[in-house]
Amino acid sequence: MDIRVTEFKTACEAIAHAAAKDMAAVLLNSKPVAVSRKDAERLETAGVSFAYLCDHKGTVVTVPVNGKEV
């Protein structure tokens, strides 16, 4: 599967970039990255384990996808 990712040093950086570019911030293979929303859907449909990264009142939270907590 060909997925374009932009890797960041921190989850906060990935979340900020994704929000500014209408992308999704995810934790993929233990790395915070930004991907297109369509690519995030493709990962989910393909059964890839990852987690969405979200900022909830200044705290980074993860939302696991496909049954594996990351």
Phi, psi and omega in degrees: 000131180262107181239130176272125179234151170242115184272145180232160179287327183229158176296322180299319178296317180297318180296314180297315180297313182299319180295321181289333185251010183055050178242186176245136174265129181222159172256111185234121184054042178065018180239133176284124182222162171247136178225162175295155178299324179295318178294324177297319177296321178296318177300315180298313181297325181282354178085014179287134177278126177200180177221137172289143176256132181224150174258117179243098179056042177089359178247131178282127176238152177247145177240100183298144178233139177067040164076003180235125176282136181244000000 
